[in-house]
Amino acid sequence: MQDDQHESMLKRLLHTTSQHIIQDVPPELHACEICRKTECLQDEWITCENRLVHAKCIGEIEDKKG
C-alpha cells in the first residue's frame, strides 16, 4: 500500500514538473524546431525559405478557419 502511495505521489510530481518545463512549440516556430541548423543569424532567419513556406501554410489554414 505504501509503495502505491509513493508511486502515485511520484507520478503527480513528474506530471506537474513536466507541465512547467515542457511546452508546445508555437506554430510559427515549428519550421525552426525541425530544422537541422541549431542557430541562425537574424538575416538568415528573416529570409529562411523553410520558415517562409511554413508561415504561408499557417496563414492559409487560418484563413480557411475563419
Summary of the structure (lengths in Angstrom):
residues: 66
radius of gyration: 19.6
end to end distance: 52.8
largest distance: 59.4
contacts: 114
relative contact order: 0.09
helix: 76%
strand: 0%
